[in-house]
Amino acid sequence: MNKTKQYLTWGSLPDALTAAHIAEFLCISRKTVYELFKLDVEHGGIPNFEIGASKRVEKADLEIWIAAQKKKKSSTHAV
């Protein structure tokens, strides 16, 4: 079975994201996404909420999180 990636563009992502959506979009493992879910947002964690035992992330929150990571990265390289 040939599985094609579905979530390669921002527009292809649904409004409520699972760890699998985020992992595929960012090209990281689901385990890494779950580790980021456990971290406090102040320490680089991805903001998320629970529906039963499942964790979800609002697409807008992921966009803000990505921007914050980029800003943090660029500020550490500024001289």
N, C-alpha and C positions, 0 to 999 in steps of 0.2 A: 504494500500500500504506500503510495507516494503522497506524503502530507506536504501541502504547500503552505507557506506562511501567509496568513491573512492580515496580520496587523503590522504592516510595514510603514504606513503613513498615518499622520495625525488624524486625517479625516476618516480612516478606516476603523478607528477605535470607537467603542460604544461609550456612552456617558458614564456608566458605572463599570469600573474595571476590576477584573480579578487579577490574582497574582500571575496567572498564565498569560493574560493579555499584556501585562507590564513586562514580564520576562521576555516574551516574543518581541515586543516593540523595542526594548532596550538591549536585546541580545545578551541577556544575562540569565542565570538559572533561576528557577522558581524558588529554590532554597535561599538564594541571595535576596530575592524580593521579600520572602517571609522574615529574613533576618532584619531587613530594613523596616518592616512593619513593627518589629519588636522595639526598635530604637525610638527614643523620644524625638519629636520633630526638631527640638532645639539642638539635638546632636546628630542631625542628618537623616533621621527616620522619615519614611513616607507616611503622610497623614492618611489614616484609614478608619473605617467604621465596620461594625459587625452586623451581619444579618444571620442570626442563629450562630452556627459555628464558622460561617464563611466570612472572610474579610473582603471588603470592597474599597475602592478608591474613586472619588469623583474625578473625572477627566480634568476639570479645572484645577483641582488640587495637585494633580500630577504635573500639570503645566507649570504651576507656581514652584513646585519642588524642583523640577528640572532647572528652571531659571535660577533658583537659589543655589543649586549645586554649581552651575556655570559661574555665577557671581563669586561664590566662595573660591572656586578654582582660580579665577582670574585675579582675585585680590591677593592670593598667596604668591602669584607670580609677578605682581607689580613691584617695581623698585622705586 
